[in-house]
Amino acid sequence: MKMGFQETQAAYDSGSQSARIWTERWASEWLYCPNCGNSRLTQFPANLPVADFYCDKCDDQYELKSAKKPFGRKLANGAYSRKIERLNSSTNPNFFLLKCDFNQRLVESVCVIPKQFFTPAIVERRTPLSQAARRAGWIGSNILLSRVPEAGRIHLVRNGVITSKEEVLAAWKRTVFLRDAPHDTRGWLVEVMRCIESIGTDEFDIDQAYAFEPQLALLYPNNQNIRPKIRQQLQFLRDKGYLRFLSRGRYQVAR
């Protein structure tokens, strides 16, 4: 994997146009499909209202986002209604996040967020555009990256260091079971995974998980049985191999 952009890739006066061409060309040459391991992704034709790339072996789709600064807590995305609609479809894309040094024309970090982590809870509805705007009334969306657990942030490159393809595929495989979970169940699983990660250690007691009851009650105000629900998610994560059961009431995150 080569980290640099080709200097002759783009001849645009606009920096944003050049950046888009550089990153798209780099992605088409060097990114692979972390879902099936296919060594090359195919770029969709320009100006189609779909994702940027797709895998011609497993049909997974990918959106590509690039930035010169580290990605923050949220990421601007397209129309809110369309994003929510696509969450329920098989074509919901995964996200590649590229951090680049455009002055040096280098890729510094590449992170992929698998689509199974995109639930309604991480899609924020933006304020409609004002009547004075060209697209008056249009409602956009933000992806709340802060709500994605670390298990859903798989690094192909971190600070210029390339992660082996085997490690990336293994990290992807750890959570692919989420794709088969119903959307309401998946939301709970992702939130419990976030809670587990915030404990800060791989081993934890169920009482430590129960400590997040107030936080989860705010997210799910109609659920009056938060503790049984937490316990249910821990059992599900254990059955899928994400957690190991150590002893009564004690778990370990599997690596």
Secondary structure as GFF3:
##gff-version 3
##sequence-region A 1 255
A	DSSP	alpha_helix	15	30	.	.	.	ID=ss1
A	DSSP	beta_strand	42	43	.	.	.	ID=ss2
A	DSSP	beta_strand	53	54	.	.	.	ID=ss3
A	DSSP	beta_strand	61	67	.	.	.	ID=ss4
A	DSSP	beta_strand	74	79	.	.	.	ID=ss5
A	DSSP	alpha_helix	80	87	.	.	.	ID=ss6
A	DSSP	beta_strand	94	101	.	.	.	ID=ss7
A	DSSP	beta_strand	106	113	.	.	.	ID=ss8
A	DSSP	three_ten_helix	115	117	.	.	.	ID=ss9
A	DSSP	three_ten_helix	120	122	.	.	.	ID=ss10
A	DSSP	beta_strand	123	125	.	.	.	ID=ss11
A	DSSP	beta_strand	140	144	.	.	.	ID=ss12
A	DSSP	three_ten_helix	145	147	.	.	.	ID=ss13
A	DSSP	three_ten_helix	150	152	.	.	.	ID=ss14
A	DSSP	beta_strand	154	158	.	.	.	ID=ss15
A	DSSP	beta_strand	161	162	.	.	.	ID=ss16
A	DSSP	alpha_helix	165	175	.	.	.	ID=ss17
A	DSSP	three_ten_helix	176	180	.	.	.	ID=ss18
A	DSSP	alpha_helix	183	199	.	.	.	ID=ss19
A	DSSP	beta_strand	203	205	.	.	.	ID=ss20
A	DSSP	alpha_helix	206	210	.	.	.	ID=ss21
A	DSSP	alpha_helix	213	219	.	.	.	ID=ss22
A	DSSP	alpha_helix	226	239	.	.	.	ID=ss23
A	DSSP	beta_strand	243	247	.	.	.	ID=ss24
A	DSSP	beta_strand	250	253	.	.	.	ID=ss25
###
